[in-house]
Amino acid sequence: MKKCPSCGGNVARNANTCPNCGKQFTRPVTMGCAVIVAFFFLAIIYTAICEQVKSPTSTSSRSNSDNYSGV
Ligand SMILES: [Zn+2]
């Protein structure tokens, strides 16, 4: 049960409208879910880019210095 912000009456949790005053409820849960999904997606892309940038640079610089010190 939740409270209607318009009339303060008790409303079923999954109700889209208030049975007392007919007020329509917005669903912040859906918005929060979208933000979380977007953030997760961005995090995956950011990680992928970081690893793509990191690995070749560190590998090549390492092999270069190894070659120099070896020769
Ligand atoms: Zn109401």
N, CA, C, O and the ligand as a Tripos MOL2 file, in Angstrom:
@<TRIPOS>MOLECULE
protein
  285   283    72     0     0
PROTEIN
NO_CHARGES

@<TRIPOS>ATOM
      1 N           0.8390   -1.2160    0.0000 N.3       1 MET1
      2 CA          0.0000    0.0000    0.0000 C.3       1 MET1
      3 C           0.8680    1.2580    0.0000 C.2       1 MET1
      4 O           1.8990    1.3050    0.6700 O.2       1 MET1
      5 N           0.4560    2.2570   -0.7370 N.am      2 LYS2
      6 CA          1.1290    3.5520   -0.7150 C.3       2 LYS2
      7 C           0.0840    4.6510   -0.5390 C.2       2 LYS2
      8 O          -1.1220    4.4160   -0.6130 O.2       2 LYS2
      9 N           0.5870    5.8400   -0.3070 N.am      3 LYS3
     10 CA         -0.3280    6.9560   -0.0690 C.3       3 LYS3
     11 C          -0.4630    7.8040   -1.3210 C.2       3 LYS3
     12 O           0.5220    8.0680   -2.0090 O.2       3 LYS3
     13 N          -1.6530    8.2170   -1.6060 N.am      4 CYS4
     14 CA         -1.8790    9.0990   -2.7440 C.3       4 CYS4
     15 C          -1.3740   10.4960   -2.3910 C.2       4 CYS4
     16 O          -1.7740   11.0510   -1.3670 O.2       4 CYS4
     17 N          -0.5020   11.0740   -3.2210 N.am      5 PRO5
     18 CA          0.0320   12.4090   -2.9370 C.3       5 PRO5
     19 C          -1.0180   13.5040   -3.0980 C.2       5 PRO5
     20 O          -0.8320   14.6300   -2.6370 O.2       5 PRO5
     21 N          -2.0990   13.1670   -3.7430 N.am      6 SER6
     22 CA         -3.1290   14.1680   -4.0030 C.3       6 SER6
     23 C          -4.1530   14.2280   -2.8730 C.2       6 SER6
     24 O          -4.4520   15.3020   -2.3490 O.2       6 SER6
     25 N          -4.6990   13.0400   -2.4950 N.am      7 CYS7
     26 CA         -5.7480   13.0390   -1.4790 C.3       7 CYS7
     27 C          -5.2990   12.3760   -0.1880 C.2       7 CYS7
     28 O          -5.9860   12.4800    0.8280 O.2       7 CYS7
     29 N          -4.1420   11.6870   -0.2100 N.am      8 GLY8
     30 CA         -3.6250   11.0790    1.0080 C.3       8 GLY8
     31 C          -4.2690    9.7460    1.3300 C.2       8 GLY8
     32 O          -4.0050    9.1750    2.3880 O.2       8 GLY8
     33 N          -5.1090    9.2370    0.4370 N.am      9 GLY9
     34 CA         -5.7720    7.9560    0.6930 C.3       9 GLY9
     35 C          -4.8500    6.7850    0.3850 C.2       9 GLY9
     36 O          -3.8460    6.9410   -0.3100 O.2       9 GLY9
     37 N          -5.1920    5.6230    0.8990 N.am     10 ASN10
     38 CA         -4.4190    4.4220    0.6390 C.3      10 ASN10
     39 C          -4.7080    3.8930   -0.7660 C.2      10 ASN10
     40 O          -5.8600    3.7600   -1.1780 O.2      10 ASN10
     41 N          -3.6210    3.5940   -1.4880 N.am     11 VAL11
     42 CA         -3.7570    3.1130   -2.8590 C.3      11 VAL11
     43 C          -2.9360    1.8370   -3.0000 C.2      11 VAL11
     44 O          -1.8870    1.6960   -2.3720 O.2      11 VAL11
     45 N          -3.4100    0.9190   -3.8140 N.am     12 ALA12
     46 CA         -2.6570   -0.3060   -4.0830 C.3      12 ALA12
     47 C          -1.3240    0.0640   -4.7220 C.2      12 ALA12
     48 O          -1.2300    1.0360   -5.4720 O.2      12 ALA12
     49 N          -0.2930   -0.7250   -4.4150 N.am     13 ARG13
     50 CA          1.0580   -0.4010   -4.8660 C.3      13 ARG13
     51 C           1.1780   -0.3820   -6.3850 C.2      13 ARG13
     52 O           1.8880    0.4540   -6.9430 O.2      13 ARG13
     53 N           0.4880   -1.2960   -7.0540 N.am     14 ASN14
     54 CA          0.6330   -1.3840   -8.5050 C.3      14 ASN14
     55 C          -0.4280   -0.5780   -9.2390 C.2      14 ASN14
     56 O          -0.5410   -0.6820  -10.4600 O.2      14 ASN14
     57 N          -1.2150    0.2290   -8.5140 N.am     15 ALA15
     58 CA         -2.2560    1.0180   -9.1530 C.3      15 ALA15
     59 C          -1.6540    2.2060   -9.8990 C.2      15 ALA15
     60 O          -0.7400    2.8660   -9.4040 O.2      15 ALA15
     61 N          -2.1730    2.4660  -11.0840 N.am     16 ASN16
     62 CA         -1.6860    3.6020  -11.8640 C.3      16 ASN16
     63 C          -2.4770    4.8710  -11.5520 C.2      16 ASN16
     64 O          -1.9850    5.9820  -11.7480 O.2      16 ASN16
     65 N          -3.6850    4.6990  -11.0750 N.am     17 THR17
     66 CA         -4.5000    5.8560  -10.7210 C.3      17 THR17
     67 C          -5.0720    5.6610   -9.3260 C.2      17 THR17
     68 O          -5.2690    4.5330   -8.8730 O.2      17 THR17
     69 N          -5.3340    6.7610   -8.6620 N.am     18 CYS18
     70 CA         -5.9080    6.7010   -7.3200 C.3      18 CYS18
     71 C          -7.3980    6.3710   -7.4280 C.2      18 CYS18
     72 O          -8.1240    7.0310   -8.1710 O.2      18 CYS18
     73 N          -7.8590    5.3570   -6.6930 N.am     19 PRO19
     74 CA         -9.2840    5.0000   -6.7340 C.3      19 PRO19
     75 C         -10.1550    6.0250   -6.0270 C.2      19 PRO19
     76 O         -11.3690    6.0610   -6.2290 O.2      19 PRO19
     77 N          -9.5360    6.8600   -5.1970 N.am     20 ASN20
     78 CA        -10.3120    7.8430   -4.4420 C.3      20 ASN20
     79 C         -10.5500    9.1120   -5.2440 C.2      20 ASN20
     80 O         -11.6840    9.5790   -5.3530 O.2      20 ASN20
     81 N          -9.4560    9.6860   -5.8190 N.am     21 CYS21
     82 CA         -9.5720   10.9800   -6.4860 C.3      21 CYS21
     83 C          -9.2710   10.8860   -7.9790 C.2      21 CYS21
     84 O          -9.4660   11.8620   -8.7040 O.2      21 CYS21
     85 N          -8.8010    9.7310   -8.4540 N.am     22 GLY22
     86 CA         -8.5540    9.5640   -9.8810 C.3      22 GLY22
     87 C          -7.2290   10.1430  -10.3310 C.2      22 GLY22
     88 O          -6.9790   10.2660  -11.5300 O.2      22 GLY22
     89 N          -6.3640   10.5050   -9.3690 N.am     23 LYS23
     90 CA         -5.0470   11.0870   -9.6830 C.3      23 LYS23
     91 C          -4.1620   10.0460  -10.3670 C.2      23 LYS23
     92 O          -4.0990    8.8970   -9.9300 O.2      23 LYS23
     93 N          -3.4880   10.4450  -11.4280 N.am     24 GLN24
     94 CA         -2.5840    9.5280  -12.1200 C.3      24 GLN24
     95 C          -1.2120    9.5960  -11.4930 C.2      24 GLN24
     96 O          -0.6950   10.6780  -11.2150 O.2      24 GLN24
     97 N          -0.6140    8.4120  -11.2680 N.am     25 PHE25
     98 CA          0.7000    8.3640  -10.6310 C.3      25 PHE25
     99 C           1.7880    8.2140  -11.6830 C.2      25 PHE25
    100 O           1.6730    7.4040  -12.6030 O.2      25 PHE25
    101 N           2.8390    9.0010  -11.5350 N.am     26 THR26
    102 CA          4.0270    8.7930  -12.3660 C.3      26 THR26
    103 C           4.8750    7.7190  -11.7070 C.2      26 THR26
    104 O           4.7540    7.4760  -10.5060 O.2      26 THR26
    105 N           5.7180    7.0870  -12.4750 N.am     27 ARG27
    106 CA          6.5130    6.0040  -11.9130 C.3      27 ARG27
    107 C           7.9890    6.3460  -11.9560 C.2      27 ARG27
    108 O           8.6300    6.1300  -12.9850 O.2      27 ARG27
    109 N           8.5530    6.8710  -10.8760 N.am     28 PRO28
    110 CA          9.9700    7.2210  -10.8310 C.3      28 PRO28
    111 C          10.8600    5.9820  -10.9130 C.2      28 PRO28
    112 O          12.0380    6.0840  -11.2560 O.2      28 PRO28
    113 N          10.3020    4.8220  -10.6010 N.am     29 VAL29
    114 CA         11.0800    3.5780  -10.6340 C.3      29 VAL29
    115 C          11.5540    3.3140  -12.0600 C.2      29 VAL29
    116 O          12.6960    2.9060  -12.2720 O.2      29 VAL29
    117 N          10.6780    3.5460  -13.0390 N.am     30 THR30
    118 CA         11.0280    3.3080  -14.4300 C.3      30 THR30
    119 C          12.1670    4.2260  -14.8540 C.2      30 THR30
    120 O          13.1090    3.8020  -15.5220 O.2      30 THR30
    121 N          12.0640    5.4850  -14.4560 N.am     31 MET31
    122 CA         13.1030    6.4560  -14.7870 C.3      31 MET31
    123 C          14.4270    6.0520  -14.1430 C.2      31 MET31
    124 O          15.4660    6.0800  -14.8030 O.2      31 MET31
    125 N          14.4040    5.6820  -12.8810 N.am     32 GLY32
    126 CA         15.6210    5.2620  -12.1820 C.3      32 GLY32
    127 C          16.2360    4.0570  -12.8550 C.2      32 GLY32
    128 O          17.4580    3.9590  -12.9700 O.2      32 GLY32
    129 N          15.4010    3.1450  -13.2960 N.am     33 CYS33
    130 CA         15.8890    1.9450  -13.9680 C.3      33 CYS33
    131 C          16.6000    2.3350  -15.2620 C.2      33 CYS33
    132 O          17.6670    1.8040  -15.5690 O.2      33 CYS33
    133 N          16.0150    3.2560  -16.0170 N.am     34 ALA34
    134 CA         16.6210    3.6860  -17.2770 C.3      34 ALA34
    135 C          17.9710    4.3360  -17.0250 C.2      34 ALA34
    136 O          18.9180    4.1090  -17.7780 O.2      34 ALA34
    137 N          18.0710    5.1340  -15.9840 N.am     35 VAL35
    138 CA         19.3280    5.7990  -15.6430 C.3      35 VAL35
    139 C          20.3870    4.7670  -15.2820 C.2      35 VAL35
    140 O          21.5370    4.8770  -15.7060 O.2      35 VAL35
    141 N          20.0040    3.7760  -14.5080 N.am     36 ILE36
    142 CA         20.9430    2.7330  -14.0950 C.3      36 ILE36
    143 C          21.4320    1.9640  -15.3190 C.2      36 ILE36
    144 O          22.6220    1.6760  -15.4460 O.2      36 ILE36
    145 N          20.5080    1.6370  -16.2160 N.am     37 VAL37
    146 CA         20.8820    0.9000  -17.4270 C.3      37 VAL37
    147 C          21.8250    1.7430  -18.2810 C.2      37 VAL37
    148 O          22.8190    1.2330  -18.7980 O.2      37 VAL37
    149 N          21.5170    3.0280  -18.4310 N.am     38 ALA38
    150 CA         22.3600    3.9230  -19.2200 C.3      38 ALA38
    151 C          23.7430    4.0450  -18.5900 C.2      38 ALA38
    152 O          24.7530    4.0160  -19.2940 O.2      38 ALA38
    153 N          23.7900    4.1810  -17.2840 N.am     39 PHE39
    154 CA         25.0620    4.3050  -16.5680 C.3      39 PHE39
    155 C          25.8910    3.0340  -16.7350 C.2      39 PHE39
    156 O          27.1000    3.0940  -16.9600 O.2      39 PHE39
    157 N          25.2290    1.8880  -16.6240 N.am     40 PHE40
    158 CA         25.8980    0.6030  -16.7730 C.3      40 PHE40
    159 C          26.4770    0.4860  -18.1800 C.2      40 PHE40
    160 O          27.6090    0.0430  -18.3670 O.2      40 PHE40
    161 N          25.6860    0.8890  -19.1550 N.am     41 PHE41
    162 CA         26.1000    0.8420  -20.5590 C.3      41 PHE41
    163 C          27.3230    1.7290  -20.7720 C.2      41 PHE41
    164 O          28.2830    1.3230  -21.4260 O.2      41 PHE41
    165 N          27.2870    2.9310  -20.2230 N.am     42 LEU42
    166 CA         28.4050    3.8630  -20.3550 C.3      42 LEU42
    167 C          29.6550    3.2970  -19.6880 C.2      42 LEU42
    168 O          30.7620    3.4390  -20.2070 O.2      42 LEU42
    169 N          29.4730    2.6610  -18.5460 N.am     43 ALA43
    170 CA         30.6020    2.0940  -17.8120 C.3      43 ALA43
    171 C          31.2740    1.0010  -18.6360 C.2      43 ALA43
    172 O          32.5010    0.8980  -18.6540 O.2      43 ALA43
    173 N          30.4750    0.1900  -19.3130 N.am     44 ILE44
    174 CA         31.0190   -0.8840  -20.1410 C.3      44 ILE44
    175 C          31.8140   -0.2890  -21.2990 C.2      44 ILE44
    176 O          32.9210   -0.7400  -21.5930 O.2      44 ILE44
    177 N          31.2450    0.7330  -21.9600 N.am     45 ILE45
    178 CA         31.9260    1.3810  -23.0850 C.3      45 ILE45
    179 C          33.2220    2.0250  -22.6160 C.2      45 ILE45
    180 O          34.2560    1.9010  -23.2720 O.2      45 ILE45
    181 N          33.1640    2.7130  -21.4800 N.am     46 TYR46
    182 CA         34.3390    3.3920  -20.9310 C.3      46 TYR46
    183 C          35.4460    2.3860  -20.6190 C.2      46 TYR46
    184 O          36.6160    2.6240  -20.9180 O.2      46 TYR46
    185 N          35.0630    1.2600  -20.0170 N.am     47 THR47
    186 CA         36.0390    0.2230  -19.6940 C.3      47 THR47
    187 C          36.6630   -0.3480  -20.9570 C.2      47 THR47
    188 O          37.8720   -0.5720  -21.0120 O.2      47 THR47
    189 N          35.8360   -0.5830  -21.9740 N.am     48 ALA48
    190 CA         36.3300   -1.1480  -23.2290 C.3      48 ALA48
    191 C          37.3210   -0.1920  -23.8790 C.2      48 ALA48
    192 O          38.3730   -0.6180  -24.3560 O.2      48 ALA48
    193 N          36.9910    1.1090  -23.9010 N.am     49 ILE49
    194 CA         37.8830    2.1070  -24.5040 C.3      49 ILE49
    195 C          39.1840    2.1780  -23.7230 C.2      49 ILE49
    196 O          40.2620    2.2110  -24.3160 O.2      49 ILE49
    197 N          39.0960    2.2010  -22.4130 N.am     50 CYS50
    198 CA         40.2730    2.2960  -21.5520 C.3      50 CYS50
    199 C          41.2100    1.1160  -21.8060 C.2      50 CYS50
    200 O          42.4220    1.2970  -21.9240 O.2      50 CYS50
    201 N          40.6570   -0.0710  -21.8900 N.am     51 GLU51
    202 CA         41.4990   -1.2490  -22.0800 C.3      51 GLU51
    203 C          42.1070   -1.2550  -23.4650 C.2      51 GLU51
    204 O          43.2380   -1.7040  -23.6470 O.2      51 GLU51
    205 N          41.3600   -0.7590  -24.4510 N.am     52 GLN52
    206 CA         41.8840   -0.7040  -25.8160 C.3      52 GLN52
    207 C          43.0410    0.2800  -25.8910 C.2      52 GLN52
    208 O          44.0290    0.0370  -26.5840 O.2      52 GLN52
    209 N          42.9140    1.3920  -25.1750 N.am     53 VAL53
    210 CA         43.9610    2.4130  -25.1970 C.3      53 VAL53
    211 C          45.1640    1.9530  -24.3890 C.2      53 VAL53
    212 O          46.3120    2.1770  -24.7730 O.2      53 VAL53
    213 N          44.8810    1.3080  -23.2650 N.am     54 LYS54
    214 CA         45.9430    0.9440  -22.3280 C.3      54 LYS54
    215 C          46.8510   -0.1610  -22.8740 C.2      54 LYS54
    216 O          48.0680    0.0060  -22.9540 O.2      54 LYS54
    217 N          46.2410   -1.2960  -23.2500 N.am     55 SER55
    218 CA         47.0430   -2.4830  -23.5440 C.3      55 SER55
    219 C          48.0910   -2.2800  -24.6290 C.2      55 SER55
    220 O          49.2490   -2.6240  -24.3950 O.2      55 SER55
    221 N          47.7570   -1.7420  -25.8060 N.am     56 PRO56
    222 CA         48.7960   -1.6380  -26.8470 C.3      56 PRO56
    223 C          49.9360   -0.7130  -26.4380 C.2      56 PRO56
    224 O          51.0960   -0.9860  -26.7490 O.2      56 PRO56
    225 N          49.6190    0.3750  -25.7450 N.am     57 THR57
    226 CA         50.6440    1.3490  -25.3650 C.3      57 THR57
    227 C          51.6330    0.7430  -24.3800 C.2      57 THR57
    228 O          52.8470    0.8220  -24.5670 O.2      57 THR57
    229 N          51.0830    0.1270  -23.3140 N.am     58 SER58
    230 CA         51.9690   -0.4160  -22.2840 C.3      58 SER58
    231 C          52.7770   -1.5810  -22.8570 C.2      58 SER58
    232 O          53.9430   -1.7590  -22.5060 O.2      58 SER58
    233 N          52.1680   -2.3670  -23.7290 N.am     59 THR59
    234 CA         52.8620   -3.5310  -24.2950 C.3      59 THR59
    235 C          54.0020   -3.0750  -25.2020 C.2      59 THR59
    236 O          55.1120   -3.6010  -25.1300 O.2      59 THR59
    237 N          53.7150   -2.0810  -26.0650 N.am     60 SER60
    238 CA         54.7300   -1.6590  -27.0300 C.3      60 SER60
    239 C          55.8850   -0.9520  -26.3140 C.2      60 SER60
    240 O          57.0500   -1.1810  -26.6410 O.2      60 SER60
    241 N          55.5680   -0.1000  -25.3460 N.am     61 SER61
    242 CA         56.6220    0.6170  -24.6330 C.3      61 SER61
    243 C          57.4820   -0.3630  -23.8510 C.2      61 SER61
    244 O          58.6920   -0.1800  -23.7210 O.2      61 SER61
    245 N          56.8360   -1.4130  -23.3290 N.am     62 ARG62
    246 CA         57.5840   -2.3970  -22.5570 C.3      62 ARG62
    247 C          58.5460   -3.1740  -23.4700 C.2      62 ARG62
    248 O          59.7210   -3.3550  -23.1500 O.2      62 ARG62
    249 N          58.0200   -3.6220  -24.5990 N.am     63 SER63
    250 CA         58.8570   -4.4280  -25.5000 C.3      63 SER63
    251 C          59.9900   -3.5510  -26.0440 C.2      63 SER63
    252 O          61.1000   -4.0300  -26.2780 O.2      63 SER63
    253 N          59.6990   -2.2750  -26.2390 N.am     64 ASN64
    254 CA         60.7330   -1.3610  -26.7480 C.3      64 ASN64
    255 C          61.8900   -1.2330  -25.7550 C.2      64 ASN64
    256 O          63.0620   -1.3450  -26.1160 O.2      64 ASN64
    257 N          61.5240   -0.9950  -24.4960 N.am     65 SER65
    258 CA         62.5750   -0.8380  -23.4870 C.3      65 SER65
    259 C          63.3030   -2.1530  -23.2800 C.2      65 SER65
    260 O          64.5060   -2.1710  -23.0170 O.2      65 SER65
    261 N          62.5720   -3.2500  -23.3990 N.am     66 ASP66
    262 CA         63.2220   -4.5600  -23.2510 C.3      66 ASP66
    263 C          64.2430   -4.7680  -24.3650 C.2      66 ASP66
    264 O          65.3450   -5.2670  -24.1330 O.2      66 ASP66
    265 N          63.8510   -4.3710  -25.5960 N.am     67 ASN67
    266 CA         64.7530   -4.5230  -26.7290 C.3      67 ASN67
    267 C          66.0260   -3.6890  -26.5240 C.2      67 ASN67
    268 O          67.1450   -4.1410  -26.7700 O.2      67 ASN67
    269 N          65.8060   -2.4720  -26.0690 N.am     68 TYR68
    270 CA         66.9460   -1.5630  -25.8970 C.3      68 TYR68
    271 C          67.9250   -2.0780  -24.8360 C.2      68 TYR68
    272 O          69.1410   -2.0920  -25.0300 O.2      68 TYR68
    273 N          67.3340   -2.5060  -23.6890 N.am     69 SER69
    274 CA         68.2010   -2.9710  -22.6080 C.3      69 SER69
    275 C          68.8470   -4.2950  -22.9850 C.2      69 SER69
    276 O          69.9650   -4.5940  -22.5670 O.2      69 SER69
    277 N          68.1200   -5.0990  -23.7920 N.am     70 GLY70
    278 CA         68.6770   -6.3910  -24.1970 C.3      70 GLY70
    279 C          69.8210   -6.2060  -25.1620 C.2      70 GLY70
    280 O          70.8210   -6.9230  -25.1050 O.2      70 GLY70
    281 N          69.6710   -5.2350  -26.0570 N.am     71 VAL71
    282 CA         70.7410   -4.9990  -27.0400 C.3      71 VAL71
    283 C          71.7080   -3.9930  -26.4920 C.2      71 VAL71
    284 O          72.6840   -3.6500  -27.1580 O.2      71 VAL71
    285 ZN         -6.0590   10.2480   -4.4270 Zn       72 ZN72
@<TRIPOS>BOND
     1     1     2 1
     2     2     3 1
     3     3     4 2
     4     3     5 am
     5     5     6 1
     6     6     7 1
     7     7     8 2
     8     7     9 am
     9     9    10 1
    10    10    11 1
    11    11    12 2
    12    11    13 am
    13    13    14 1
    14    14    15 1
    15    15    16 2
    16    15    17 am
    17    17    18 1
    18    18    19 1
    19    19    20 2
    20    19    21 am
    21    21    22 1
    22    22    23 1
    23    23    24 2
    24    23    25 am
    25    25    26 1
    26    26    27 1
    27    27    28 2
    28    27    29 am
    29    29    30 1
    30    30    31 1
    31    31    32 2
    32    31    33 am
    33    33    34 1
    34    34    35 1
    35    35    36 2
    36    35    37 am
    37    37    38 1
    38    38    39 1
    39    39    40 2
    40    39    41 am
    41    41    42 1
    42    42    43 1
    43    43    44 2
    44    43    45 am
    45    45    46 1
    46    46    47 1
    47    47    48 2
    48    47    49 am
    49    49    50 1
    50    50    51 1
    51    51    52 2
    52    51    53 am
    53    53    54 1
    54    54    55 1
    55    55    56 2
    56    55    57 am
    57    57    58 1
    58    58    59 1
    59    59    60 2
    60    59    61 am
    61    61    62 1
    62    62    63 1
    63    63    64 2
    64    63    65 am
    65    65    66 1
    66    66    67 1
    67    67    68 2
    68    67    69 am
    69    69    70 1
    70    70    71 1
    71    71    72 2
    72    71    73 am
    73    73    74 1
    74    74    75 1
    75    75    76 2
    76    75    77 am
    77    77    78 1
    78    78    79 1
    79    79    80 2
    80    79    81 am
    81    81    82 1
    82    82    83 1
    83    83    84 2
    84    83    85 am
    85    85    86 1
    86    86    87 1
    87    87    88 2
    88    87    89 am
    89    89    90 1
    90    90    91 1
    91    91    92 2
    92    91    93 am
    93    93    94 1
    94    94    95 1
    95    95    96 2
    96    95    97 am
    97    97    98 1
    98    98    99 1
    99    99   100 2
   100    99   101 am
   101   101   102 1
   102   102   103 1
   103   103   104 2
   104   103   105 am
   105   105   106 1
   106   106   107 1
   107   107   108 2
   108   107   109 am
   109   109   110 1
   110   110   111 1
   111   111   112 2
   112   111   113 am
   113   113   114 1
   114   114   115 1
   115   115   116 2
   116   115   117 am
   117   117   118 1
   118   118   119 1
   119   119   120 2
   120   119   121 am
   121   121   122 1
   122   122   123 1
   123   123   124 2
   124   123   125 am
   125   125   126 1
   126   126   127 1
   127   127   128 2
   128   127   129 am
   129   129   130 1
   130   130   131 1
   131   131   132 2
   132   131   133 am
   133   133   134 1
   134   134   135 1
   135   135   136 2
   136   135   137 am
   137   137   138 1
   138   138   139 1
   139   139   140 2
   140   139   141 am
   141   141   142 1
   142   142   143 1
   143   143   144 2
   144   143   145 am
   145   145   146 1
   146   146   147 1
   147   147   148 2
   148   147   149 am
   149   149   150 1
   150   150   151 1
   151   151   152 2
   152   151   153 am
   153   153   154 1
   154   154   155 1
   155   155   156 2
   156   155   157 am
   157   157   158 1
   158   158   159 1
   159   159   160 2
   160   159   161 am
   161   161   162 1
   162   162   163 1
   163   163   164 2
   164   163   165 am
   165   165   166 1
   166   166   167 1
   167   167   168 2
   168   167   169 am
   169   169   170 1
   170   170   171 1
   171   171   172 2
   172   171   173 am
   173   173   174 1
   174   174   175 1
   175   175   176 2
   176   175   177 am
   177   177   178 1
   178   178   179 1
   179   179   180 2
   180   179   181 am
   181   181   182 1
   182   182   183 1
   183   183   184 2
   184   183   185 am
   185   185   186 1
   186   186   187 1
   187   187   188 2
   188   187   189 am
   189   189   190 1
   190   190   191 1
   191   191   192 2
   192   191   193 am
   193   193   194 1
   194   194   195 1
   195   195   196 2
   196   195   197 am
   197   197   198 1
   198   198   199 1
   199   199   200 2
   200   199   201 am
   201   201   202 1
   202   202   203 1
   203   203   204 2
   204   203   205 am
   205   205   206 1
   206   206   207 1
   207   207   208 2
   208   207   209 am
   209   209   210 1
   210   210   211 1
   211   211   212 2
   212   211   213 am
   213   213   214 1
   214   214   215 1
   215   215   216 2
   216   215   217 am
   217   217   218 1
   218   218   219 1
   219   219   220 2
   220   219   221 am
   221   221   222 1
   222   222   223 1
   223   223   224 2
   224   223   225 am
   225   225   226 1
   226   226   227 1
   227   227   228 2
   228   227   229 am
   229   229   230 1
   230   230   231 1
   231   231   232 2
   232   231   233 am
   233   233   234 1
   234   234   235 1
   235   235   236 2
   236   235   237 am
   237   237   238 1
   238   238   239 1
   239   239   240 2
   240   239   241 am
   241   241   242 1
   242   242   243 1
   243   243   244 2
   244   243   245 am
   245   245   246 1
   246   246   247 1
   247   247   248 2
   248   247   249 am
   249   249   250 1
   250   250   251 1
   251   251   252 2
   252   251   253 am
   253   253   254 1
   254   254   255 1
   255   255   256 2
   256   255   257 am
   257   257   258 1
   258   258   259 1
   259   259   260 2
   260   259   261 am
   261   261   262 1
   262   262   263 1
   263   263   264 2
   264   263   265 am
   265   265   266 1
   266   266   267 1
   267   267   268 2
   268   267   269 am
   269   269   270 1
   270   270   271 1
   271   271   272 2
   272   271   273 am
   273   273   274 1
   274   274   275 1
   275   275   276 2
   276   275   277 am
   277   277   278 1
   278   278   279 1
   279   279   280 2
   280   279   281 am
   281   281   282 1
   282   282   283 1
   283   283   284 2
@<TRIPOS>SUBSTRUCTURE
     1 MET1         2 RESIDUE 1 A MET
     2 LYS2         6 RESIDUE 1 A LYS
     3 LYS3        10 RESIDUE 1 A LYS
     4 CYS4        14 RESIDUE 1 A CYS
     5 PRO5        18 RESIDUE 1 A PRO
     6 SER6        22 RESIDUE 1 A SER
     7 CYS7        26 RESIDUE 1 A CYS
     8 GLY8        30 RESIDUE 1 A GLY
     9 GLY9        34 RESIDUE 1 A GLY
    10 ASN10       38 RESIDUE 1 A ASN
    11 VAL11       42 RESIDUE 1 A VAL
    12 ALA12       46 RESIDUE 1 A ALA
    13 ARG13       50 RESIDUE 1 A ARG
    14 ASN14       54 RESIDUE 1 A ASN
    15 ALA15       58 RESIDUE 1 A ALA
    16 ASN16       62 RESIDUE 1 A ASN
    17 THR17       66 RESIDUE 1 A THR
    18 CYS18       70 RESIDUE 1 A CYS
    19 PRO19       74 RESIDUE 1 A PRO
    20 ASN20       78 RESIDUE 1 A ASN
    21 CYS21       82 RESIDUE 1 A CYS
    22 GLY22       86 RESIDUE 1 A GLY
    23 LYS23       90 RESIDUE 1 A LYS
    24 GLN24       94 RESIDUE 1 A GLN
    25 PHE25       98 RESIDUE 1 A PHE
    26 THR26      102 RESIDUE 1 A THR
    27 ARG27      106 RESIDUE 1 A ARG
    28 PRO28      110 RESIDUE 1 A PRO
    29 VAL29      114 RESIDUE 1 A VAL
    30 THR30      118 RESIDUE 1 A THR
    31 MET31      122 RESIDUE 1 A MET
    32 GLY32      126 RESIDUE 1 A GLY
    33 CYS33      130 RESIDUE 1 A CYS
    34 ALA34      134 RESIDUE 1 A ALA
    35 VAL35      138 RESIDUE 1 A VAL
    36 ILE36      142 RESIDUE 1 A ILE
    37 VAL37      146 RESIDUE 1 A VAL
    38 ALA38      150 RESIDUE 1 A ALA
    39 PHE39      154 RESIDUE 1 A PHE
    40 PHE40      158 RESIDUE 1 A PHE
    41 PHE41      162 RESIDUE 1 A PHE
    42 LEU42      166 RESIDUE 1 A LEU
    43 ALA43      170 RESIDUE 1 A ALA
    44 ILE44      174 RESIDUE 1 A ILE
    45 ILE45      178 RESIDUE 1 A ILE
    46 TYR46      182 RESIDUE 1 A TYR
    47 THR47      186 RESIDUE 1 A THR
    48 ALA48      190 RESIDUE 1 A ALA
    49 ILE49      194 RESIDUE 1 A ILE
    50 CYS50      198 RESIDUE 1 A CYS
    51 GLU51      202 RESIDUE 1 A GLU
    52 GLN52      206 RESIDUE 1 A GLN
    53 VAL53      210 RESIDUE 1 A VAL
    54 LYS54      214 RESIDUE 1 A LYS
    55 SER55      218 RESIDUE 1 A SER
    56 PRO56      222 RESIDUE 1 A PRO
    57 THR57      226 RESIDUE 1 A THR
    58 SER58      230 RESIDUE 1 A SER
    59 THR59      234 RESIDUE 1 A THR
    60 SER60      238 RESIDUE 1 A SER
    61 SER61      242 RESIDUE 1 A SER
    62 ARG62      246 RESIDUE 1 A ARG
    63 SER63      250 RESIDUE 1 A SER
    64 ASN64      254 RESIDUE 1 A ASN
    65 SER65      258 RESIDUE 1 A SER
    66 ASP66      262 RESIDUE 1 A ASP
    67 ASN67      266 RESIDUE 1 A ASN
    68 TYR68      270 RESIDUE 1 A TYR
    69 SER69      274 RESIDUE 1 A SER
    70 GLY70      278 RESIDUE 1 A GLY
    71 VAL71      282 RESIDUE 1 A VAL
    72 ZN72       285 GROUP 0 **** ****
